[in-house]
Amino acid sequence: MSTSNTSNLKKGLWLGLLGITIFAMTLPMTRLAVGTPEAPLMSGLFIAVGRAVVAGVLSALFLWWGKAPLPPRDTWGPLVLVALGVVFGFPIFTSIAMRHVEAVHASVMVGVLPLATAVVGAFLNRQRPSTGFWVCALAGTALVVAFALLRSGHSGLSLQMADVLLLLAMACAAVGYGHGGRLSQRMRAEHVICWALLISLPINLPLAVWQFPTQALPASAWVAFAYVSVFSMWLGFFAWYKGLALGGTVRVSQVQLLQPFLGMLFAVPLLGERLDAVTVAFGVAVIATVFIGRRMPVQSPLKVAAA
């Protein structure tokens, strides 16, 4: 690997880590805003579409302020796929599910996302990860699954409707991440999410007005909503898509293996959930797979120069 590629990979991994750290607070904050079945707060649909409206308005101002040109015609299709994945699919499925599961439980489910993103990224970019890379990715995913099974007796982990919604959310996120990372190689990374949010605004705005809460809500719910609107739905993607563009979707996606455990760490002070030695041990093991996996070769398609 050349010095330039190595530098881009390092930058990509650091930006990816920043994005994932921001995203790791999404599920705890969503839980804080949506409440529980016994004490419901905001509706899951309002959180999903409302946060997209706030981020969409910010995106419109950002694009106007930067005098951003219209995206090329051939990028509109991928932008729609980005919107379907990370503006609609992931927020809607997770926001509805989070009323029925704890943040620690949901954070464990996020463990399947790195492998899904790597698969989408490899397919879109016609890359061929080595066997060693896939072994590390599968090992990290297996560790997360093992953790979920180990905790099933305490958290009631089973393939219930909330779990199905969370798995659907992971699939949507993988598609949105893969196409967004690819577009970020052609467009400014921050413009990718901004345009995806802007083209979604005509759908999200009337839904948000329809679902706007009518009852009084605690300030903590609105603070949580503000976080998922500004950081999870907007600024986090600035770092994440730039990281995917610099370091490659297949490699940088493995940083997501840290997200479940970062989410658990954030859930402790925010929601009063418990973190023990077993969780820490699994976190260290997953970090080890990321450390090893990033050193495994990933072959890019050969480009034959025209004569």
C-alpha positions in Angstrom: 0.0 0.0 0.0 1.4 3.4 -1.0 2.1 6.2 1.5 -0.8 8.2 0.1 -3.2 5.3 0.4 -2.0 4.6 4.0 -2.6 8.2 4.9 -6.1 8.2 3.4 -6.9 4.9 5.3 -5.8 6.4 8.6 -7.8 9.6 8.0 -10.8 7.5 6.9 -10.6 5.3 10.0 -10.4 8.3 12.3 -13.3 10.0 10.6 -15.2 6.7 10.6 -14.6 6.4 14.4 -15.9 10.0 14.9 -19.0 9.2 12.9 -19.6 6.0 14.7 -19.1 7.7 18.1 -21.8 10.1 17.2 -24.1 7.4 15.9 -23.6 5.3 19.0 -25.7 7.7 21.0 -28.6 7.4 18.6 -30.3 4.4 20.1 -30.0 5.6 23.8 -31.2 9.1 22.8 -34.1 7.6 20.8 -35.1 5.5 23.8 -35.0 8.6 25.9 -37.3 10.4 23.4 -39.7 7.6 22.7 -40.2 6.4 26.2 -41.4 2.9 27.2 -44.7 1.0 26.8 -45.6 2.0 30.4 -44.6 5.6 29.9 -44.8 6.5 26.2 -43.4 9.9 25.1 -42.9 10.9 21.4 -44.2 8.5 18.7 -41.6 6.5 16.8 -42.8 7.9 13.5 -42.5 11.5 14.7 -39.0 11.0 15.9 -38.0 9.4 12.5 -39.6 12.0 10.2 -39.2 14.9 12.6 -35.4 14.5 12.9 -35.2 14.3 9.1 -37.2 17.6 8.8 -34.8 19.4 11.2 -31.8 18.0 9.4 -33.4 18.7 6.0 -33.9 22.4 6.8 -30.3 22.6 8.1 -29.2 20.9 4.9 -31.1 23.5 2.7 -29.4 26.3 4.5 -26.0 24.6 4.3 -26.3 24.0 0.6 -27.5 27.6 0.0 -24.7 29.1 2.1 -22.1 27.0 0.2 -23.6 27.7 -3.2 -23.6 24.0 -3.8 -24.3 23.0 -7.5 -27.0 20.5 -8.3 -25.7 16.9 -8.2 -25.0 15.3 -11.6 -27.9 13.6 -13.2 -26.5 10.1 -12.8 -26.3 10.6 -9.0 -30.0 11.1 -8.3 -30.8 7.4 -8.4 -28.1 6.6 -5.8 -29.2 9.6 -3.7 -32.7 8.2 -3.6 -31.3 4.9 -2.3 -29.3 6.7 0.3 -32.5 8.5 1.4 -34.5 5.2 1.5 -31.8 3.6 3.6 -30.7 6.2 6.1 -33.4 9.0 6.0 -36.5 6.7 6.0 -35.6 3.0 6.7 -33.2 3.1 9.5 -34.8 5.9 11.5 -38.4 4.6 11.2 -37.6 1.0 12.1 -35.3 1.9 15.0 -37.6 4.6 16.4 -40.6 2.2 16.5 -38.5 -0.6 17.9 -36.8 1.4 20.7 -40.0 1.8 22.7 -40.1 -2.0 23.2 -36.4 -2.8 23.8 -33.6 -1.4 26.0 -30.8 0.5 24.5 -28.3 -2.2 25.5 -30.4 -4.8 23.8 -30.7 -2.7 20.6 -27.0 -1.9 20.6 -26.2 -5.6 20.5 -28.3 -5.9 17.3 -26.2 -3.2 15.7 -23.3 -5.7 15.7 -24.6 -7.2 12.4 -24.2 -3.8 10.6 -20.4 -3.9 9.8 -20.6 -7.1 7.9 -23.7 -6.0 6.0 -22.0 -2.7 5.1 -18.9 -4.5 4.0 -20.9 -6.8 1.7 -22.8 -3.8 0.1 -19.5 -1.9 -0.2 -17.6 -4.8 -1.8 -20.5 -5.3 -4.3 -20.8 -1.7 -5.3 -17.1 -1.0 -5.6 -16.3 -4.5 -7.1 -13.7 -5.1 -4.4 -12.4 -8.5 -3.4 -11.7 -8.7 0.3 -9.2 -11.4 1.3 -10.3 -14.5 3.1 -8.5 -13.2 6.2 -10.6 -10.0 6.1 -13.8 -11.9 5.9 -12.7 -14.2 8.7 -12.1 -11.2 11.0 -15.4 -9.6 10.0 -17.3 -12.9 10.6 -15.4 -13.4 13.9 -16.4 -9.9 15.1 -20.0 -10.5 14.1 -20.0 -13.9 15.8 -18.7 -12.3 19.0 -21.6 -9.9 19.0 -24.1 -12.7 18.3 -22.5 -14.7 21.1 -22.9 -11.8 23.4 -26.6 -11.4 22.5 -27.2 -15.1 23.2 -25.3 -14.9 26.5 -27.5 -12.0 27.5 -30.7 -13.4 26.3 -31.7 -14.7 29.7 -31.4 -11.2 31.1 -32.7 -9.0 28.3 -35.2 -11.4 26.8 -33.5 -11.5 23.5 -35.5 -13.4 20.9 -36.7 -12.8 17.4 -39.7 -10.7 18.3 -41.1 -7.9 16.2 -38.8 -5.3 17.7 -35.8 -7.5 16.8 -37.1 -7.9 13.2 -37.5 -4.2 12.9 -33.9 -3.6 14.2 -32.6 -6.2 11.7 -34.5 -4.4 8.9 -33.0 -1.1 10.1 -29.5 -2.6 9.8 -30.1 -3.7 6.3 -31.4 -0.2 5.3 -28.4 1.4 7.0 -26.0 -0.9 5.1 -27.5 0.1 1.7 -27.5 3.8 2.7 -23.9 3.6 3.9 -22.7 1.7 0.8 -24.2 4.1 -1.7 -23.4 7.2 0.3 -19.7 6.1 0.7 -19.5 5.6 -3.1 -21.1 8.9 -3.9 -18.7 10.6 -1.5 -15.9 9.7 -3.9 -17.5 11.9 -6.5 -19.3 14.6 -4.4 -18.4 16.4 -1.2 -19.3 14.0 1.6 -21.4 16.5 3.4 -23.4 17.2 0.3 -24.4 13.5 -0.1 -26.5 13.5 3.1 -27.7 17.0 2.6 -29.2 16.3 -0.8 -30.7 13.0 0.4 -32.4 14.9 3.2 -33.5 17.7 0.9 -35.2 15.5 -1.6 -37.0 13.7 1.3 -38.3 16.9 2.9 -41.6 17.0 0.9 -42.5 13.6 2.3 -41.2 14.1 5.8 -42.6 17.6 6.5 -46.3 16.8 6.3 -45.8 13.5 8.2 -43.9 15.4 11.0 -46.8 18.0 11.3 -49.3 15.2 11.4 -47.4 13.3 14.1 -46.3 16.4 16.2 -46.8 15.6 19.9 -49.9 17.2 21.4 -49.2 16.4 25.1 -46.6 18.0 27.3 -43.2 16.2 27.3 -40.2 16.4 29.6 -37.3 18.5 28.5 -35.1 15.4 28.3 -37.2 14.1 25.5 -36.8 17.2 23.4 -33.0 17.3 24.1 -32.8 13.7 22.9 -34.8 14.6 19.8 -32.5 17.6 19.1 -29.5 15.3 19.3 -30.8 12.7 16.9 -31.9 15.5 14.5 -28.6 17.5 14.4 -26.0 14.9 15.2 -27.3 11.5 14.3 -29.2 12.6 11.2 -26.8 15.3 9.9 -23.3 16.0 11.3 -22.5 12.4 12.0 -22.8 11.7 8.3 -20.3 14.4 7.4 -17.6 12.5 9.1 -18.9 9.0 8.3 -19.2 9.4 4.5 -15.9 11.3 4.3 -14.3 8.4 6.2 -15.9 5.8 3.8 -14.6 7.8 0.8 -11.1 8.1 2.1 -10.5 4.6 3.6 -12.9 2.5 1.5 -16.3 1.2 2.5 -15.1 -2.3 3.1 -12.3 -1.4 5.5 -13.9 1.6 7.4 -17.2 -0.3 7.9 -15.4 -2.5 10.3 -15.1 0.4 12.8 -18.8 -0.2 13.3 -18.0 -3.2 15.3 -17.3 -0.8 18.2 -20.7 0.9 17.9 -22.6 -1.7 20.0 -20.3 -1.3 22.9 -20.1 2.5 22.6 -23.9 2.5 22.7 -23.9 0.5 25.9 -21.4 2.9 27.5 -23.6 5.8 26.7 -26.7 4.0 27.9 -25.3 3.7 31.4 -25.3 7.4 32.3 -28.3 8.3 30.1 -30.7 5.6 30.9 -29.2 4.0 34.1 -28.5 0.7 32.4 -25.8 -1.6 33.8 -22.4 -2.4 32.3 -20.4 -5.3 33.7 -17.1 -7.1 33.2 -18.5 -9.5 30.6 -19.6 -6.6 28.4 -16.2 -5.0 28.7 -14.5 -8.4 27.8 -16.6 -8.8 24.7 -15.8 -5.2 23.7 -12.1 -5.8 24.0 -12.4 -8.9 21.8 -14.4 -7.1 19.1 -11.8 -4.3 19.1 -9.1 -6.9 18.5 -10.9 -8.2 15.4 -11.1 -4.7 14.0 -7.4 -4.2 14.7 -6.5 -7.4 12.9 -9.0 -7.0 10.1 -7.8 -3.6 9.0 -4.4 -5.1 8.2 -5.9 -7.8 5.9 -5.6 -7.1 2.1 -8.5 -5.8 0.1 -8.1 -6.0 -3.7 -9.6 -3.3 -5.8 -10.6 -3.9 -9.4 -7.8 -3.3 -11.9 -8.2 -0.3 -14.1 -6.8 -0.7 -17.6 -5.7 2.6 -19.1 -7.0 3.4 -22.5 -4.3 3.4 -25.2 
